[in-house]
Amino acid sequence: MSDLITIDHITAAAERIAGHVLRTPTVASPGLTAHLGVPVTLKLELLQRSGSFKPRGAFNKLLGLTPAELAAGAVAVSGGNHGIALADVAGSLDVAATVVMPESAPQRSIAACRAAGATVRLTPDMGSAFALLDELVAGGLTLVHPFDDPIVMAGQGTVGAEFAADAPDVTDVLVSIGGGGLISGVATAMRHLLPGVRIWGVETEGADAMARALKGGSPVGITPTSIASTLCAPHVSQLTLDHVRALVEDVLVVPDADAVAGALTLAEEAKVWAEPAAGCLVAAAPEVLDRVGPDARLGLVICGGNVTTADVAGWVERFAAGPLPRCPVPATR
């Protein structure tokens, strides 16, 4: 089993990245509270610089590198948000950055990486993107992995530390899973700071590498097909799998159509413009409530908002999507 990160690692990360990232708001959502029938609190990581939680881990990694490692230039693989964050963070630290992305990555994300000064390398799919990443690291570039790195993971864990401090009464926290770095860090922080809190992972169909790893007992490769590109890791790592096994209640998987409907519900009920990677949390919330009962107080980590109106319009047409129906009051267990 991998060595798990600790609250000390997350506290050290918070000190290192202070002044470089935003302490994002934690807000109660009256709209989602009425929609789901239980109190709902949102951690608004979509308001972080570059539009997602990802700069936390990127700063923690880059600020800890040696001068030689920085001079070599940083490289990352990304379906969108990790690449945008690395480009932004590296640019602010005057470090050269290369971002490897699949051709299916949103054009907005590709453009944002280039605008921040990064070199973008496109590949046919996410599997070949990881293969090219390995080549570039072997050639001397410094790896900033999106999830399989305890330093990056500790940076993401600062989300959970802030959430726990701002919403100590939550009982159940829902977190999206791509490669598993965010939920691993959030679960580490919140389970330490709020003993008894339950952490739930959520994936979309076609980006369900963690659910498959849990079922199979080890990381397995998948061919991502979900429209939630920021969740489309072709595999999780042993490191993130071990954290999820130890700290997470369960991993739920929802269809793309429901993730889009969840994003529309966030817009209408919470007045938050988020990605399907966050919308899937709203879609999964009723299942959590069915399992834990009506006394739950939900927390949702709204991981990112890098999505265009054209993207949303296309998904609404493709899935004939509208907001999710309002939930009945949860039954007593």
C-alpha positions as CSV (number, residue, x, y, z in Angstrom):
1,M,0.0,0.0,0.0
2,S,1.2,3.5,-0.8
3,D,2.1,5.9,2.0
4,L,-0.9,8.2,2.6
5,I,-0.4,11.9,2.9
6,T,-1.2,13.5,6.3
7,I,-2.7,16.7,7.6
8,D,0.8,17.9,8.3
9,H,1.6,17.7,4.5
10,I,-1.5,19.7,3.8
11,T,-0.7,22.3,6.5
12,A,2.8,22.7,5.0
13,A,1.3,23.1,1.5
14,A,-1.1,25.8,2.8
15,E,1.8,27.7,4.2
16,R,3.9,27.3,1.0
17,I,1.1,28.5,-1.4
18,A,-0.3,31.3,0.7
19,G,-0.3,34.5,-1.2
20,H,-0.2,32.7,-4.5
21,V,-3.8,31.3,-4.6
22,L,-7.1,32.5,-3.4
23,R,-8.9,31.3,-0.3
24,T,-12.1,30.6,-2.2
25,P,-15.5,31.3,-0.7
26,T,-17.6,28.7,1.1
27,V,-21.3,29.6,0.8
28,A,-24.6,28.2,1.8
29,S,-26.9,27.6,-1.2
30,P,-30.6,28.3,-0.4
31,G,-31.5,27.2,-3.9
32,L,-29.9,23.8,-3.7
33,T,-31.1,23.4,-0.1
34,A,-34.7,23.8,-1.4
35,H,-33.9,21.6,-4.4
36,L,-32.4,18.7,-2.4
37,G,-34.4,19.1,0.8
38,V,-31.3,19.2,3.1
39,P,-28.8,22.0,3.9
40,V,-26.2,22.4,1.1
41,T,-22.9,24.3,1.3
42,L,-20.7,24.9,-1.7
43,K,-16.9,25.3,-1.8
44,L,-16.5,27.6,-4.9
45,E,-13.2,26.4,-6.4
46,L,-14.3,27.6,-9.8
47,L,-13.4,31.1,-8.5
48,Q,-9.8,30.0,-8.0
49,R,-7.2,31.6,-10.4
50,S,-7.4,29.9,-13.8
51,G,-11.0,28.7,-13.0
52,S,-10.4,25.5,-11.0
53,F,-8.7,24.1,-7.9
54,K,-5.6,23.0,-9.9
55,P,-3.3,25.9,-9.1
56,R,-3.0,24.8,-5.5
57,G,-1.2,21.6,-6.4
58,A,0.8,23.2,-9.2
59,F,2.1,26.0,-6.9
60,N,3.0,23.5,-4.2
61,K,4.9,21.4,-6.7
62,L,6.8,24.2,-8.5
63,L,7.6,26.2,-5.4
64,G,9.3,23.1,-4.0
65,L,11.5,22.3,-7.0
66,T,15.3,22.9,-7.2
67,P,16.7,25.6,-9.5
68,A,17.9,23.0,-11.9
69,E,14.5,21.3,-12.1
70,L,12.8,24.7,-12.7
71,A,15.4,25.6,-15.4
72,A,14.7,22.4,-17.2
73,G,11.0,23.5,-17.7
74,A,7.8,21.9,-16.4
75,V,5.6,19.5,-18.3
76,A,2.1,18.2,-17.6
77,V,-0.6,16.2,-19.3
78,S,-4.2,17.5,-19.1
79,G,-7.7,17.3,-20.4
80,G,-8.0,21.0,-19.6
81,N,-7.8,22.4,-16.1
82,H,-4.5,21.0,-15.0
83,G,-2.9,22.3,-18.1
84,I,-4.4,25.8,-17.7
85,A,-3.2,25.9,-14.1
86,L,0.3,24.8,-14.9
87,A,0.6,27.3,-17.7
88,D,-0.7,30.1,-15.4
89,V,1.5,29.1,-12.4
90,A,4.6,28.5,-14.5
91,G,4.1,31.8,-16.2
92,S,3.8,33.7,-12.9
93,L,7.1,32.1,-11.7
94,D,8.9,32.6,-15.0
95,V,9.2,28.9,-15.7
96,A,8.9,27.4,-19.2
97,A,5.9,25.0,-19.4
98,T,4.8,22.3,-21.9
99,V,1.3,21.0,-21.8
100,V,0.3,17.7,-23.5
101,M,-3.4,17.5,-24.3
102,P,-5.6,15.2,-26.4
103,E,-7.2,16.8,-29.5
104,S,-10.6,16.3,-27.7
105,A,-9.6,18.9,-25.1
106,P,-11.8,22.0,-25.2
107,Q,-10.5,24.6,-27.6
108,R,-10.9,27.2,-24.8
109,S,-8.5,25.3,-22.6
110,I,-5.9,24.9,-25.4
111,A,-6.1,28.6,-26.1
112,A,-5.8,29.5,-22.4
113,C,-2.6,27.4,-22.1
114,R,-1.1,29.1,-25.1
115,A,-2.2,32.5,-24.0
116,A,-0.4,32.0,-20.6
117,G,2.8,31.2,-22.5
118,A,2.9,27.4,-22.5
119,T,3.8,25.2,-25.4
120,V,0.9,22.9,-26.2
121,R,1.5,19.5,-27.7
122,L,-1.7,17.8,-29.0
123,T,-2.1,14.0,-29.4
124,P,-5.0,11.9,-30.8
125,D,-6.3,10.8,-27.4
126,M,-5.6,10.8,-23.7
127,G,-3.7,7.5,-23.7
128,S,-1.2,8.8,-26.3
129,A,-1.0,12.1,-24.3
130,F,0.3,10.2,-21.3
131,A,2.7,8.3,-23.6
132,L,4.1,11.5,-25.0
133,L,4.4,12.9,-21.4
134,D,6.6,10.0,-20.5
135,E,8.9,10.7,-23.5
136,L,9.2,14.4,-22.6
137,V,10.1,13.6,-19.0
138,A,12.6,11.0,-20.1
139,G,14.1,13.8,-22.3
140,G,14.7,16.0,-19.3
141,L,11.5,18.1,-18.6
142,T,10.3,18.2,-15.0
143,L,7.0,16.4,-14.4
144,V,4.1,18.1,-12.7
145,H,1.7,15.1,-12.6
146,P,-2.0,15.9,-12.4
147,F,-2.7,13.4,-9.6
148,D,0.0,10.8,-9.0
149,D,2.2,13.0,-6.8
150,P,1.9,13.4,-3.0
151,I,3.1,17.1,-3.3
152,V,0.4,18.0,-5.8
153,M,-2.1,16.0,-3.8
154,A,-1.2,17.9,-0.6
155,G,-1.8,21.2,-2.5
156,Q,-5.2,20.0,-3.5
157,G,-5.9,19.0,0.1
158,T,-5.9,22.7,1.1
159,V,-9.4,22.8,-0.5
160,G,-10.5,20.4,2.2
161,A,-8.8,22.2,5.0
162,E,-10.5,25.5,4.1
163,F,-13.9,23.7,3.7
164,A,-13.6,22.1,7.1
165,A,-12.8,25.4,8.8
166,D,-15.6,27.2,7.0
167,A,-18.4,24.5,7.2
168,P,-17.7,22.4,10.3
169,D,-21.3,21.1,10.4
170,V,-21.3,19.2,7.1
171,T,-21.9,15.5,7.4
172,D,-21.4,14.4,3.8
173,V,-19.0,15.9,1.2
174,L,-19.2,15.1,-2.5
175,V,-16.0,15.5,-4.6
176,S,-15.5,14.8,-8.3
177,I,-12.9,12.3,-9.4
178,G,-10.6,12.4,-12.5
179,G,-7.3,10.8,-11.5
180,G,-8.2,11.1,-7.8
181,G,-5.8,13.8,-6.5
182,L,-8.5,16.2,-5.4
183,I,-10.6,13.7,-3.5
184,S,-7.5,12.2,-1.9
185,G,-6.3,15.5,-0.5
186,V,-9.8,16.7,0.5
187,A,-10.6,13.4,2.2
188,T,-7.3,13.5,4.1
189,A,-7.9,17.0,5.4
190,M,-11.6,16.7,6.2
191,R,-11.5,13.3,7.8
192,H,-8.7,14.6,10.1
193,L,-10.4,17.9,10.9
194,L,-14.0,16.7,11.0
195,P,-14.0,13.2,12.5
196,G,-17.1,11.3,11.3
197,V,-17.6,13.3,8.1
198,R,-18.3,11.0,5.1
199,I,-16.6,11.7,1.7
200,W,-18.2,10.6,-1.5
201,G,-16.6,10.4,-4.9
202,V,-18.4,11.1,-8.1
203,E,-17.5,10.2,-11.7
204,T,-19.2,10.3,-15.0
205,E,-19.8,7.2,-17.3
206,G,-16.9,7.0,-19.6
207,A,-14.6,8.7,-17.1
208,D,-15.0,6.1,-14.3
209,A,-11.4,4.9,-13.8
210,M,-11.6,5.0,-10.0
211,A,-14.9,3.0,-9.9
212,R,-13.3,0.4,-12.1
213,A,-10.1,0.3,-10.1
214,L,-12.1,-0.3,-6.9
215,K,-14.0,-3.1,-8.6
216,G,-10.9,-4.7,-10.0
217,G,-8.7,-4.2,-7.0
218,S,-6.0,-2.2,-8.8
219,P,-5.7,0.6,-11.4
220,V,-6.9,-0.3,-14.8
221,G,-6.6,1.5,-18.1
222,I,-9.8,2.9,-19.7
223,T,-10.6,4.7,-22.9
224,P,-12.3,7.9,-21.7
225,T,-15.5,8.8,-23.6
226,S,-17.2,11.2,-21.3
227,I,-17.9,14.8,-22.3
228,A,-16.5,15.8,-18.9
229,S,-13.0,16.2,-20.3
230,T,-11.5,17.3,-17.0
231,L,-12.4,14.0,-15.5
232,C,-11.1,11.9,-18.3
233,A,-8.0,10.4,-16.8
234,P,-7.2,7.1,-18.6
235,H,-6.4,5.5,-15.3
236,V,-6.0,6.3,-11.6
237,S,-2.8,5.6,-9.7
238,Q,-2.1,3.2,-6.9
239,L,-1.5,6.3,-4.7
240,T,-4.9,7.8,-5.3
241,L,-6.6,4.4,-5.2
242,D,-5.2,3.7,-1.8
243,H,-6.4,7.0,-0.5
244,V,-9.9,6.4,-1.8
245,R,-10.0,2.9,-0.3
246,A,-8.9,4.3,3.1
247,L,-10.9,7.5,3.3
248,V,-13.9,7.6,0.9
249,E,-17.3,6.1,1.6
250,D,-18.1,5.1,-2.0
251,V,-17.7,6.3,-5.6
252,L,-20.8,6.9,-7.5
253,V,-21.0,7.1,-11.3
254,V,-23.6,9.2,-13.2
255,P,-24.4,9.5,-17.0
256,D,-23.1,12.5,-18.9
257,A,-26.7,13.6,-19.5
258,D,-27.2,13.8,-15.7
259,A,-23.9,15.7,-15.2
260,V,-25.1,18.3,-17.8
261,A,-28.5,18.5,-16.1
262,G,-26.6,19.0,-12.8
263,A,-24.6,21.9,-14.2
264,L,-27.9,23.5,-15.4
265,T,-29.3,23.0,-11.9
266,L,-26.3,24.6,-10.4
267,A,-26.8,27.6,-12.7
268,E,-30.5,27.9,-12.0
269,E,-30.6,27.0,-8.3
270,A,-27.2,28.1,-7.0
271,K,-26.5,30.8,-9.6
272,V,-23.1,29.1,-10.3
273,W,-21.7,28.6,-13.8
274,A,-19.9,25.2,-13.5
275,E,-18.6,22.4,-15.6
276,P,-20.3,19.0,-15.9
277,A,-17.4,17.8,-13.8
278,A,-19.1,19.7,-10.9
279,G,-22.6,19.2,-12.2
280,C,-22.3,15.4,-11.6
281,L,-22.2,16.1,-7.9
282,V,-25.7,17.5,-7.9
283,A,-26.8,14.5,-9.9
284,A,-25.3,12.1,-7.4
285,A,-26.6,13.8,-4.3
286,P,-30.0,12.1,-4.2
287,E,-28.3,8.7,-4.1
288,V,-26.2,9.9,-1.2
289,L,-29.3,11.1,0.6
290,D,-31.1,7.8,0.0
291,R,-28.2,6.1,1.7
292,V,-27.6,8.4,4.7
293,G,-31.1,9.8,5.4
294,P,-32.7,13.2,6.0
295,D,-30.3,14.5,8.7
296,A,-27.5,15.0,6.2
297,R,-25.8,18.3,5.7
298,L,-24.2,18.2,2.2
299,G,-21.0,19.9,1.1
300,L,-20.2,20.1,-2.6
301,V,-16.7,20.9,-3.9
302,I,-17.4,22.9,-7.1
303,C,-14.2,22.0,-8.8
304,G,-14.2,24.2,-11.9
305,G,-16.0,26.5,-14.2
306,N,-14.0,26.4,-17.4
307,V,-16.9,25.8,-19.8
308,T,-18.3,28.1,-22.6
309,T,-21.9,28.9,-23.4
310,A,-21.4,27.1,-26.7
311,D,-20.3,24.0,-24.9
312,V,-23.4,24.1,-22.7
313,A,-25.7,24.8,-25.6
314,G,-24.3,21.9,-27.5
315,W,-24.8,19.5,-24.6
316,V,-28.3,20.7,-23.9
317,E,-29.2,20.0,-27.6
318,R,-27.4,16.6,-27.6
319,F,-28.9,15.3,-24.4
320,A,-32.2,17.2,-24.6
321,A,-31.1,18.3,-21.1
322,G,-32.9,20.5,-18.6
323,P,-32.3,21.0,-14.8
324,L,-32.7,18.0,-12.6
325,P,-36.1,17.4,-11.0
326,R,-36.5,18.6,-7.4
327,C,-36.0,15.9,-4.8
328,P,-38.6,14.7,-2.4
329,V,-37.8,15.1,1.2
330,P,-35.4,12.2,2.1
331,A,-37.0,9.4,4.1
332,T,-35.9,8.6,7.6
333,R,-33.5,5.6,7.6
